[in-house]
Structures are given as C-alpha cells and as structure tokens.
Amino acid sequence: MVVTARRESEATATAAPIRIFLAVRRTRSILLAVAACGVLTAWLGTVEVAVPSAVDHGQGRIPLWRLLAIGAAVLPVLGMRSHLADLEQGVTRTLRRVQRIHLAGIAVACVSIFLALAALTIDPVILLVMLRSWLAWFGLALLAGVLLGWRLAWTLPALVAVTFFYWGYHSGGDYWWWEFSIRPYADVPALLLSIGLFAVGLVAYSMTPWRLRRLRTLLR
C-alpha cells in the first residue's frame, strides 16, 4: 500500500509539470501544422517548382516534398517556444526532464504523422529519403534553437536548404555527396551526414545553460 501510494504520488508530481508545460506551448497547433504538411505532401509532393541553381542556366527544379520535409522537421523544435520563456530561464531538474519528454514526444508524433499522411501517395523509396532528411533538418533546427532561441530555430535549416538548392547539383549531372535531402535512399555518405547532424543537434540540446552562455559569448 505504501509503495503504491508513493508511485501514485510520483506520477502526479510528474504529470502536473507536464500539464503546465503544455499549457504555455502551442503543441496542438504544431501537430495540426505538421498534419497539413503531410496532406500537402500526399497531394502535391511530386509537383516540381523552379528554384535558383548554379547550373542549368541559373534554374533548377525540385519536388515540393523536399520543402515540406523541412517544415515537418522544424515545426516540433519551434514548438519548444514558451509564452513564459523568461520565467523558465532558471532551469530546474524537473523542468529539464519535462522539456526532454515533450521534445521527444512531439518529434516522434510529428515525423509519424507527416510520413503516414505522405505515404498515401508518395513512393516508399522517397519516404525513406524524406525520413533521412528529416533527421538532418531536425538536428539543424535543434542547433539553431539552442544557440539563437527557439523562435529562430528555422534559420539554420533555411540557410542550409538555400545552399543545397543552389549548389547541390553539379554540372556532371548528379547531386553532390553531401546533398542528403535528395541523394538515393541507400546512399551511405548522405545517411551518415544526416545521422551526424541529428546527433549534433541532440548534443547541443543536452548542453547545460552555463556552457551555452559561454558558447554564445564566443559566437558574438
């Protein structure tokens, strides 16, 4: 009886911070936005749009699913932004644990919703490429969010995406090895790069606040 009561007390103590944590974040809006990305991918994902490119007379064409995959990866990181960010500056162990649970939960939910909806029409081979690129975009968004704030988590993925779209295709008629967002699904260098960027984002997120302050000072 005592053990059961203690477990119930611990569960209640954990659930209360999670409810408060979710109340000041737009988790539902983020999930709806990711679902919209998935629907658009299933509907228009294979439609190609023109973008500036270093080859092909300054014009290139990319499928929309490449852009929508970026959105699906950045949205869960943007969901970390809080209306009470100033009050959360004093990070406690409980808050940090809740942040990790929330990030893991919303990330898994977002990628699952996005890929499940996209799978209605998108070829499974392309889905594997999308999953690989999602890992990299998510890691880049995490890195930007940690360094610049969650509100600006989109900046680093956007910068890398523009670079890829412009210089990713070379005159030899193929994509460079580092173009993880479009290389074949079985391409090992692209997979390793995506996993590496994902790991960099997780490491950056795991850094303690005082180490982050020191890093931000060095970047200024």
C-alpha positions as CSV (number, residue, x, y, z in Angstrom):
1,M,0.0,0.0,0.0
2,V,2.8,2.4,0.9
3,V,4.7,1.6,-2.3
4,T,1.6,2.1,-4.4
5,A,0.8,5.4,-2.8
6,R,4.3,6.6,-3.3
7,R,4.2,5.6,-7.0
8,E,0.9,7.4,-7.5
9,S,2.4,10.5,-5.7
10,E,5.4,10.5,-8.0
11,A,3.2,10.1,-11.1
12,T,1.1,13.0,-10.0
13,A,4.1,15.1,-9.3
14,T,5.4,14.4,-12.8
15,A,2.1,14.9,-14.6
16,A,1.5,18.3,-13.1
17,P,4.6,20.0,-14.6
18,I,3.8,18.4,-17.9
19,R,0.3,19.9,-18.0
20,I,1.7,23.3,-17.1
21,F,4.5,22.9,-19.6
22,L,2.0,22.0,-22.4
23,A,-0.4,24.8,-21.4
24,V,2.1,27.5,-22.4
25,R,3.1,26.0,-25.7
26,R,1.2,25.6,-29.0
27,T,1.6,21.8,-29.2
28,R,-1.8,21.3,-30.8
29,S,-1.2,23.9,-33.4
30,I,2.2,22.4,-34.2
31,L,0.6,18.9,-34.7
32,L,-2.1,20.4,-36.9
33,A,0.6,22.2,-39.0
34,V,2.6,19.0,-39.4
35,A,-0.6,17.2,-40.5
36,A,-1.2,19.9,-43.1
37,C,2.4,19.4,-44.4
38,G,1.6,15.7,-44.7
39,V,-1.6,16.3,-46.6
40,L,0.1,18.7,-48.9
41,T,2.9,16.2,-49.5
42,A,0.4,13.5,-50.4
43,W,-1.5,15.9,-52.7
44,L,1.3,18.0,-54.3
45,G,4.5,16.4,-53.1
46,T,5.7,15.3,-56.5
47,V,5.0,18.7,-58.2
48,E,8.2,20.4,-59.1
49,V,8.9,24.1,-58.6
50,A,11.6,26.3,-60.0
51,V,14.4,27.4,-57.8
52,P,17.7,29.3,-58.5
53,S,20.6,26.9,-59.2
54,A,24.2,27.2,-60.0
55,V,23.8,25.0,-63.1
56,D,21.2,24.7,-65.8
57,H,21.3,28.4,-66.7
58,G,20.5,29.5,-63.2
59,Q,17.3,27.5,-62.9
60,G,16.6,24.2,-61.2
61,R,13.5,22.3,-60.3
62,I,12.8,20.5,-57.0
63,P,9.8,18.5,-55.8
64,L,7.7,20.1,-53.2
65,W,8.2,17.2,-50.8
66,R,11.7,18.5,-50.2
67,L,10.4,21.8,-48.9
68,L,7.6,20.2,-46.9
69,A,10.0,17.8,-45.2
70,I,12.0,20.8,-43.9
71,G,8.8,22.2,-42.4
72,A,7.9,18.9,-40.7
73,A,11.3,18.8,-39.1
74,V,11.4,22.4,-37.9
75,L,7.9,22.6,-36.5
76,P,8.5,20.3,-33.5
77,V,11.5,22.5,-32.5
78,L,9.5,25.6,-32.9
79,G,7.0,24.0,-30.5
80,M,9.6,24.3,-27.7
81,R,9.0,28.1,-27.6
82,S,7.1,29.1,-24.4
83,H,5.0,32.1,-23.6
84,L,6.7,32.1,-20.2
85,A,10.3,31.8,-21.5
86,D,11.6,34.4,-19.2
87,L,10.3,32.6,-16.1
88,E,11.8,29.3,-17.4
89,Q,15.3,30.8,-17.6
90,G,16.1,29.3,-14.2
91,V,16.1,25.7,-15.4
92,T,15.4,23.1,-12.7
93,R,15.9,19.3,-13.0
94,T,12.1,18.7,-13.2
95,L,11.7,21.3,-16.0
96,R,14.6,19.9,-17.9
97,R,13.1,16.4,-17.7
98,V,9.7,17.6,-18.9
99,Q,11.4,19.5,-21.7
100,R,13.1,16.3,-22.9
101,I,9.9,14.3,-22.6
102,H,8.0,17.0,-24.6
103,L,10.6,17.3,-27.3
104,A,10.9,13.5,-27.8
105,G,7.1,13.1,-27.8
106,I,6.3,15.9,-30.2
107,A,9.2,14.9,-32.5
108,V,8.1,11.3,-32.8
109,A,4.5,12.4,-33.2
110,C,5.4,14.9,-36.0
111,V,7.5,12.6,-38.1
112,S,5.0,9.8,-37.7
113,I,2.0,12.0,-38.7
114,F,3.9,13.5,-41.6
115,L,5.2,10.3,-43.1
116,A,1.9,8.4,-42.5
117,L,0.0,11.0,-44.4
118,A,2.6,11.4,-47.1
119,A,2.6,7.6,-47.6
120,L,-0.9,7.8,-49.0
121,T,0.6,8.7,-52.4
122,I,4.4,9.0,-52.1
123,D,6.6,6.1,-53.2
124,P,8.2,4.2,-50.2
125,V,11.7,4.9,-51.6
126,I,11.0,8.6,-51.5
127,L,9.7,8.2,-47.9
128,L,13.0,6.8,-46.8
129,V,14.8,9.8,-48.3
130,M,12.3,12.1,-46.5
131,L,13.0,10.3,-43.2
132,R,16.7,10.6,-43.7
133,S,16.5,14.3,-44.5
134,W,14.1,14.8,-41.6
135,L,16.8,13.7,-39.1
136,A,19.2,16.2,-40.5
137,W,16.8,19.1,-40.7
138,F,15.6,18.4,-37.1
139,G,19.2,18.3,-35.9
140,L,20.0,21.6,-37.6
141,A,16.8,23.2,-36.1
142,L,17.7,22.0,-32.7
143,L,21.2,23.5,-33.0
144,A,19.8,26.8,-34.2
145,G,17.2,26.8,-31.4
146,V,19.7,26.2,-28.7
147,L,22.1,28.9,-30.0
148,L,19.6,31.6,-31.2
149,G,16.4,30.8,-29.3
150,W,13.5,28.5,-30.2
151,R,11.8,31.3,-32.2
152,L,14.7,31.3,-34.7
153,A,15.1,27.5,-35.0
154,W,14.2,27.7,-38.7
155,T,17.1,29.9,-39.6
156,L,19.9,27.3,-39.9
157,P,17.7,24.8,-41.9
158,A,16.7,27.6,-44.2
159,L,20.2,28.7,-44.8
160,V,21.4,25.1,-45.5
161,A,18.4,24.4,-47.7
162,V,19.1,27.5,-49.9
163,T,22.7,26.4,-50.2
164,F,21.7,22.9,-51.2
165,F,19.2,24.0,-53.7
166,Y,21.6,26.4,-55.4
167,W,24.9,24.4,-55.3
168,G,23.7,20.8,-54.6
169,Y,23.5,19.8,-58.3
170,H,26.8,19.8,-60.2
171,S,27.5,20.0,-63.9
172,G,28.3,16.3,-64.0
173,G,24.6,15.5,-63.9
174,D,24.3,14.3,-60.3
175,Y,23.9,15.6,-56.8
176,W,26.9,16.2,-54.6
177,W,27.5,13.5,-51.9
178,W,26.5,16.0,-49.1
179,E,23.1,16.6,-50.6
180,F,21.3,14.4,-48.1
181,S,17.8,15.8,-49.0
182,I,17.7,14.2,-52.5
183,R,20.5,11.5,-52.7
184,P,19.3,7.9,-53.2
185,Y,17.9,6.3,-50.1
186,A,20.8,3.8,-49.9
187,D,23.5,6.4,-50.2
188,V,25.8,5.8,-47.2
189,P,27.5,9.2,-47.0
190,A,24.2,11.0,-47.1
191,L,22.9,8.7,-44.3
192,L,26.0,9.2,-42.2
193,L,25.8,13.0,-42.6
194,S,22.1,13.1,-41.6
195,I,22.8,11.0,-38.5
196,G,25.7,13.2,-37.7
197,L,23.7,16.4,-37.9
198,F,20.9,14.8,-35.9
199,A,23.5,13.8,-33.2
200,V,25.0,17.4,-33.2
201,G,21.5,18.8,-32.5
202,L,20.9,16.4,-29.6
203,V,24.4,17.1,-28.1
204,A,23.7,20.9,-28.4
205,Y,20.3,20.4,-26.7
206,S,21.9,18.4,-23.9
207,M,24.4,21.2,-23.0
208,T,24.0,22.9,-19.7
209,P,22.9,26.6,-19.5
210,W,26.2,27.9,-18.3
211,R,28.1,26.1,-21.1
212,L,25.6,27.6,-23.6
213,R,26.2,31.1,-22.2
214,R,29.9,30.6,-22.7
215,L,29.4,29.4,-26.3
216,R,27.0,32.3,-27.2
217,T,29.6,34.7,-25.8
218,L,32.2,33.2,-28.1
219,L,29.9,33.5,-31.1
220,R,29.3,37.2,-30.6
